[in-house]
């Protein structure tokens, strides 16, 4: 791999860091390599909003190679929302452009005396004054920086007012709405007075061990992805194309996870979007799927269309079936620089508490009415500015609920809000949410697709009934390891590239001679290392839980009367993982088998 550029914002100095070859070969890149690089720095006494806290942008060995859906990168550190491992994955064009500058990562610490942005061009770094950018939204910031630099091909990663104001679910945004949204790393950037990072490079000869093998395999894989039925649906309908099926199977939550059914819910599906407001598609670097939506609402403005999580979060989650309102709420979050999952979830909690009388008009300043998105719009403004009730909401659902004596009503795990794939419809998601290294997360394993039939026999990932219990726990663990491989490459989880093809791409690009077992062992290694980081940060067996709402059965709908047998599932999962049931830590034997001797010695002596 190419060097990482280490940047100290306090002293405005930089130096190159060469990644140890052993770590490249064991972790590949992306999130797993980031965990290895940051392992020694992430301690329980580290304030994630302090100058010492790291912010690591890292690509994978396939980023920028025009391989199948690999125009991506990760941002990692310690989450101000959860106090645990922070990891966020982003598409667009910024990651490949970073590689073209001659670096595979930016490792940032310190705090600038005043707002700055970084300008990295072909290996040359400049610290630039961002006083005129502070307060601008993410779209304005990108356009202003591009105009100031005056060069074609510049790509800008930026925070918005939410990151500046320390909203704990603020993200980093690039390329007109592409976002590293989860775990609050936009707030970390804001705490460092880091407004943006602009990159431009011309080094297109990226390091590939066997380019003669990689090129034809890359082309073959892209053709297969484009011809795949799943890729075809994504291109035509976007990620919200699954909305109708999710509703049919009972996996789409409504009314803040308290209803299974909703009248006219089909009005906010990907199909309806395609039939009414869709005007085009957008894509990430060299991606043949193009799942991004471009929509028009009749005012002459072409907007980013919402993906599934945003559609459900600002739609059925609030009993809202106005697709145009959902588009506007999603865009408002993008402009302010906030994760739409955490924003809509936390606002959903506010609606829920208002209905129960725990929140009043006196607390908020206005009423919150299910089905009326006007209250949500007002709350988004308040959150981003940390004004009034927004100051509490900006800390996320767990803290917001606690402020009003109702923490148990918050649908979150370890401080990260639950996405919109209900485990009462697909039981595998119960384990996914409870054991994800960054709190409730559907991207560390989109196991609902497995429960819908997307299996991988070559990896041993088979099909179980969508309401199965402990018998599927080992299957979930395998799928998490597989997704951990993808987060190392960094490959979009929506690409549906077969494991055998992925293995060939890895071997050709990295000069390895891995088997399927070697590849999966790499994913397992990364997963367990992140677990060890969280154990060091204070996570125990008691953190592996579900919020009470998700353990209350629906009276009607496709999954009526069902809740996952969570304790049985978790016990079987621990057994499959080789984790200690008392401490929640990976056992010594497991760590040693994965080559994590230093971690084993730290935890077990």
C-alpha positions, 0 to 999 in steps of 0.5 A, a space after each residue: 500500500 501507499 503511505 498514510 499521511 499523519 497530520 497534526 492540526 495543532 502544529 500544522 505539521 505532517 509526516 508519512 507513515 509506512 504500514 507494516 507489511 504484516 498488517 497489510 497482509 493480515 488486515 488488507 485495508 479499510 476498517 480492519 487495518 484502521 482498527 489495527 493502526 488505532 488499537 494502542 490509541 483507543 483507551 477508555 480515558 480518551 475523550 473522543 472530542 479532545 485534540 488527542 482523539 484520532 480521525 483516520 481516513 483509510 481506503 482499501 487495496 481495491 479503491 480507485 481500481 475500477 473494480 466492482 463497487 470499490 470506490 469507497 473509503 472508511 473513517 474511523 476513531 472513537 465515537 462521541 455518541 457511544 464511547 466505543 469503536 467508531 467506523 463509517 463507510 462512504 462512497 462517491 469519488 473522494 476515496 479514489 481521489 485520495 489514492 490518486 494523491 499518492 496516499 492511502 490514508 489521512 491520520 489526523 490528530 490535534 486541534 487547529 487554533 481556528 477553523 481550517 480545511 486541508 488541501 492535498 494535491 499530488 502529495 502536497 499538503 496545505 492548511 487553509 483558513 476556513 473562517 469563511 466556511 464555518 457555518 456553511 452547509 455541506 453543499 455550500 462548503 463543497 462548492 465554495 472550496 471548489 471555486 476557491 481552488 479553481 481546479 477541475 476534478 477536486 473532491 471535497 469532504 466536509 462537515 456542516 453546522 451540525 458537526 461544528 456544533 457537536 451534534 453527536 450524530 453529525 457525519 462527513 459529506 462529499 459528492 452531493 450527499 454521499 456520507 460517512 454518517 454513523 457514529 458521530 465522526 463529523 462532531 470529532 472533526 468539528 471539535 478539531 476545527 476541521 471544516 473540510 478536506 479537499 483532494 486532487 491527484 493524478 497518480 492513476 497507476 495504483 499498486 497492483 501485484 498482478 495487474 495482468 490478472 486483475 484487469 480481466 477479473 475486474 471487468 468480468 466482475 463488473 459485467 456480472 454485477 451489472 447483469 445480476 438481478 439484484 443490481 438491476 433492481 437497485 439501478 431501477 429503484 434504488 435501495 428503497 426498492 426493497 421497501 414493498 418486500 420489507 413491508 410484506 415480510 414485516 421487517 419495516 417498522 412503523 410509528 417508532 417501532 410500535 406498529 407493524 402495519 400502516 395504511 398507504 405505506 406503498 406511497 413511499 416505496 422505491 417503485 412509487 419514487 420511480 413512477 412519480 419524482 425520479 428524474 435520473 440516477 447517480 453513481 460512485 466512482 466506476 460503479 456499474 449499479 448507480 443506485 443513487 437517486 436524482 428527483 424533482 419536486 416540481 420547483 425546478 430543482 434536481 435533488 438527491 433522492 432518499 435511500 431506504 433508511 431515510 425513506 422509512 425513517 422520515 416516512 413510516 417511522 413517523 406515520 408520514 406517507 408524503 414522499 416529497 416531505 421525506 425528500 426535503 427532510 433528508 436533504 435538510 439533514 444532508 445540508 446540516 451534516 447529520 446522519 438520517 438514521 439517528 436523526 429520524 430515530 431520535 425524532 421518532 422517540 420525541 413523537 413517541 414521548 409526546 404521545 405518551 405525555 412524557 414530553 409536552 408542548 411546553 418542553 418543545 414549543 409546538 405539538 408533534 403529531 404522527 403523520 405530520 412532518 412539519 414537527 420533524 422539520 422544526 426539530 431538525 433545525 433545532 438539533 443542528 443549531 443545538 437550540 431549545 429541545 434540540 440541545 438534548 436531541 442532539 445527544 442522541 436517543 439514549 441521552 435524550 430519553 434519559 433527560 426525560 426519565 425514559 431511556 428505556 423507550 429509546 430504540 438504540 444499542 450502546 448509544 447508536 440508534 437502531 436502523 429500519 430492519 425489525 428483528 421481529 420480522 427477521 430474527 437474525 438482525 437481533 444478533 446483528 444489532 446487539 453485537 455490532 462493534 459500533 452499536 446498532 448497525 445494519 451494515 456490519 451485517 445486512 443479515 436480513 438479505 440472508 433471511 430473505 434468501 441471499 445465501 453464500 454456500 461457498 462460505 457456509 452461509 445457509 438459509 434458516 427460517 426468518 424466525 429461527 433462533 439459536 440454530 442460526 447464530 453461527 450463520 450470523 457470525 459467518 456473515 459478519 466476518 464476510 462483511 468485515 472482509 468487504 469493509 477492509 477492501 472497501 467494497 459496497 455491501 450492495 454489490 453482491 459480488 460472489 465470494 469466489 470472485 472477491 477472493 480472486 480480486 484480492 489475490 490478484 491485487 494484493 499478491 496473495 495466495 489465499 483460500 476462501 478460509 484465509 479470506 474469512 479468517 481475515 474477516 474474523 480477525 478484524 471482527 475480533 480486534 474491534 471487539 477487543 477495542 470495545 472491551 478495552 473501552 468498557 464494553 462487557 457481556 451486558 452491552 450485548 442486548 436489545 431495547 425493550 421495544 424490539 422484544 415486545 410482539 406485534 398484535 398483527 402483521 406478518 410477524 404477529 406474536 413473534 419476538 426473537 429468543 434473544 438469550 438463546 441466540 446470544 448464548 449460541 453466538 458466544 459459543 460460535 465466536 469463542 467469546 467468554 460468557 462472563 466478560 464478553 471478551 474473545 477467549 485467549 485461544 481464539 485470539 491466538 488462533 487469529 494471530 492476535 498475541 498482543 491482544 491475548 496477553 493484554 486481556 488474559 496475561 
